[in-house]
Amino acid sequence: MLWHLPRRWSASMSSHHLLEIRSERRNQLIDITGRIQKMVADSGVADGMAHIFVPHTTAAVTINENADPAVQSDMLGFLAKLIPEKADFRHSEGNSDAHIKSSLVGAQATVFIEGGNLILGTWQGIYFCEFDGPRQRRVLIKIVPN
């Protein structure tokens, strides 16, 4: 098993969570903020940190604006221009662009928790970044109290 999920945790311990995601397109940003906030609330952790990790080499996680969907479109469009799907890559699986995008965006993020809430800016959200979909994916979240 990739990630052991204990059934019970006390608020004084860190808790591990698994978020299953199904992407629908080859390149897609999926807002996972609400699901992670629910995990934080359910954990009982009032103050601490949420560590978010994507264990895939063709996917990533980022924190960015969640008020205007044009930002997501702009990000994906610019990445596609910067790293086109069909280029002179040597990797035989045909997804080298996805590997490069994943490395540039990054596989992890950390968000502070205060008062049981994720501390994000007014316009910020947490996004799972799919670069080689559609696929079934996993995001690992570790909630750590102060």
Phi, psi and omega in degrees: 000138182293321189212117180281129181244098177299151182285327183227144176221145172271160181295344181274355181250159172287156178233145181252137182225149179239125178249120178267133182229138174245111178279157183247345182227167180297315177239125186200142171252127183242120180289117180246012183303309183299320180292322178288321177300321178296320177298319178297312180299316180293335182287336184080004179282121180272319181224134181165218182217149171248118176262127182244127183226135178252111183272049180224145182271358178234024177218168184204182175221143178214160173247124182203184183298136177239014181269324184240113181299344178297333179296316178299314179299316179297317181298311180295321179295318180291319177299322179295322177288320181292319183228086183291149180298317182256097177224184183276065179268151180264342179296126191283347183280350178078018180231029179302323179301322180293321178297318181292315178300316179301316180294321180292318182283316177109153186262359183212158176210153176233134180232133177290151175240128174223134180060029180079008182238145171296135178265102179234155176294165183311319186254010186268147173218164179259127184240131166279132183250112177265128179237002183211045184264189357286145182207163169270129185230167176232144172234131179258133181233128175243121180256121187240123178283157174285000000 
